[in-house]
Amino acid sequence: MSDLLNKACTIIIDDVPDHWKDILLKSQAYGISETSALISQLESQYPGNLKEQCRCFLTAWQQKVDQEATVENVCDILSDANLNKVKSKIEKECHITPRKNVRKQSVSHI
């Protein structure tokens, strides 16, 4: 994982771990398809620990999408999930130029 992507994921974990399910659902277009199974798995593995659930989801996402795991895609997902304050913070701290609202078409389900 790149340093910038690691930084973006750390910001998400620190700032909005309670929104990890929203982020997961919006990440379907970016390679995660079995959202219900992943939610159940993480909730049972880490009951009540939102930060760890969020951390594990982001790790699983990065592993599944590999080359598509970019800070820009993370920002697009955050925008889709209406988490624009966190998106802006990541863009600022990672020195990413904001993209226009680009909605990705669904990729093959993994």
N, C-alpha and C positions, 0 to 999 in steps of 0.2 A: 504494500500500500504506500502511496506517495505521502510525503510529509504534509502536503496541503490537504489531501483527502483525510488523513489522520486528524489534522487540525479541525477540519469541518465536522467530522464525526464527534470529536471531543466537545465542540460547541453544542451540537445537538444533544448529546448525552447530558451535558451540564445545564443547558438552558431549557430544554423541553422534553425530558424523558417521559413525561406523562402523555405525550402526543405520538409515541412510537407506533401505535396501532394505526393512527391516521396516516402517518408517513408510510407505513407498510402497505396500506390499502392503495395509496397513490403511487406506490412504486411498481405496481403490476405492469405498467407499460414499459418498465425498465428491467424486466426479467424475473420478478417474483410472481409465481402463479398460485401456489398452494398457501394462500394467506391464512385461512382458517386453521389448517394443521400447524402452521408455524406459530400462530398466536397461542393455540392450546399448548403446544410444546413448551414455549418460553414461559407462559404463565405457570405451568406445573413445575418447571425446573427452578424458577426463581419467583415463588409466590410473594407478591407485595414489593418486590425489588425492581422498581421501574427502570432505574439506571442500568441494571444488569440485563434486563429484558431488552432495553434499547440497544445496548452495546452488542449483544448477541445477534439481534436482528440486523444491525448495520454490518457486522462481520459476515453473516450469512449472505446478505445482499451483495457485498463486495466479491465474495467467492463465487457466487452464481453468475454475476454479470461480467466479471473479470475486466475486459477492456472498456466496458461501458461504465465502470465505476470511476466517475470523475467528479470533481467538485462542481462543475457546471451542471451535471445531471442531478447531483444532490440538491443544488439550488432550484432546479426545475421542479423536482419532487416537492420541495418545501413550498414553492409557490403554488403548486397544485393543491397542497394541503392547507393553504391559507396561513402559512407560518412565515409571513413576509419579514417580520422583524428579525427572526433568526437567519433567514436568507440574506438579508442586508448585512447583518453582522458578519456572516461567513464571507460574503463578497468583499467587505471592507478589510477584514483581517487576513484574508488569503489573497488580496489584491486581484480579484477577479472582476472583469468587466461584465456588468449585468447584461444578460441576453434579453431580447424581446420575448414575450410569452410564446414559447415554442412547446407545443404539446407533441410528445413522441407517440408514434403509432406503436401499437402492441407488438412486441417481439415474440419469438417462439417461446412457448411456456416451458419452464424448466422444472 
